[in-house]
Each structure stands twice: as structure tokens, then as C-alpha cells.
Amino acid sequence: MNEMLTLVGQLRSDFGTSSARALRRQGKVPGVIYKKGITPIHVCTLEKEVAKLYRKPFFSSTVIQLQVDDQRFKVLPKAVQLHPVTEFINHIDFILVEQNGGIQKVKVPISFEGKDKSLGISVVVI
């Protein structure tokens, strides 16, 4: 995949439950861009556009170019909240990615199933 995915959004000035509901009625998704050391940036995007990208298998591991008014942000989707019945996207959190930002370490737990049945795992790994 050579092309960077793009989303168009707007800055939000109103926060809270009532303003988020109003955005959702307009077909928009409230979201926040986070980065250590900066104030969170509150944005909103069109739900149809986010849903198109969200359905792709590589969505959560792909850097997205988010065009907000006259600024461009390279972001990585962090968390997507769905409505429990309709699966409408209620909210999305992004992490701001910088070129010289360094590497973020993540701990991934690994659990083995059926390890008592596998000689390779019981002898070599454990």
C-alpha cells in the first residue's frame, strides 16, 4: 500500500455529551488527537468516511493524514468506540505521529493454549 490514507475533519470548540450528540445527528464523529506534552486537539470527521477506513483490515496499524481546516496531522488510530447495537462509530481517538518522534514500546502478552500437548513448547519454551 503506497498511498497514505486521508481523512478530512474540522476543529471542535464545543465539548461534552450534548455537543457530541449534536455532531452524531449531523453524521459526524467526534474525536481527539493526543500527543505527550501537548494539549489534546478536539476534531470531528464525517462518519461515512471514517467507517469506510475502519472496515479495512489494516486500519488500526496505518498512519492516516488528517486534514483539519488548514493543518495536516499524521495520526495513528488508537481507539474507536462503536454504538453497541447499530455499530455506528461514536468516537475516535488518534495518536499524533511525528517523523522524529522515536519508537513507542508496547508490551504484548502471549499465552499458549494446549502447551501440555505440545512437546516443542514444553521442552524448548518453558
N, C-alpha and C positions, 0 to 999 in steps of 0.2 A: 504494500500500500504506500504509494509515493505522495499522494495528496494529503495535506493536513485538513482535518475536518473543521468546519467553521460553523459558528452559531452567532446570531445577531441578537443583541439584548439592549436593555436600557437601564440606566441607574434608577434606583428607587429612593425616594425620600421619606415615604410613609412606611412604618413598620408595625408589626402586631398582627393579631388574628383577623381583625376586621378588614384591614387593608389587603392581607393575603387572600382572604375570601373574595374580595372585590376583583383582584387580579385573576383569580381562577375562573370567575364568572366571565371574564373577558377572554378566556382561552390562553392565559399566560401562566407561567410558573415562576414563583419567587425563588431566588437563590442567593447564595452568599459566596464570595471569593475570600479564602483565608490564606494568610502567609504569616509566618512567625515574624513578629516585630512590626507589623503594620496593622492599621485599623481594618476590620473586615469591610469589604465592599459589597453593598447590597444591590442586587441586579434582578431583572426579570427577563425571561425569554418566552417565545411562543411555545406552547405545549406541543403542538404538532411537530415542530422542528426538533425539539428535544426527544420526543417519542420516537421519531424516525431514527435518530442516532442511538437511542437507548436499546432498541431492538437488535442492534448489531452485536455480534459476539465479542468484538474487541473494544466495545465502548469504554469499559472501566479501566483499560490499560493504555488508552490512546490520548495523546496530547491534543487538545482542541483549541483552535484560535477563537476566542470570544471577542467579538466586535461590540463594544459598549460605547454608544454615542461616538465620540471622536478618538477613543482609545482602543488599543488592541491588547488583549491579555492572552498569554499561553497558559492554559489551565488543564488540570487533570481532574476528572470527576472523582469525588471522594465518597459521597453518599447520595442516594436517590430515595426519596420517600414516596411510596405509592399509596393510593386510596385502597383500603382492604377489599372492597367489592368491585369497583369499576376499573381498578388498576390505572387510573388517571395519575399522572405524575404531580404530586402535591408540592414537592420542594426538592431542590438540588443544591448540594454543597460542592464547591470546587476548591482545589489547592492551586495556588499560583506557582507556575514553574518558571524559573529563571535559568538563563544559559549558564551562569557561573554559580548556581545555587548549591552545587555539591550533590552528594548522594545521601538519600534518606534510607536508613536501615530499618528493616521490618522483621519482626520475629514471626515465623510461621510454624505453628505446632504440627508435628507429624505423628500420627497414631497408626499402628499396624493392626490389621484385622487378620485373624487366623494365624497369628505368629507361632502358636504351638504346633500347627500342622506343617509349617514350612521349615525344613532343615536349614536352608540358606540363611534365613533371618535369625533363627535361634542360635546358630553356631557363629555366624560371621558378624552380625549386627549387635546382638545383645550380649 
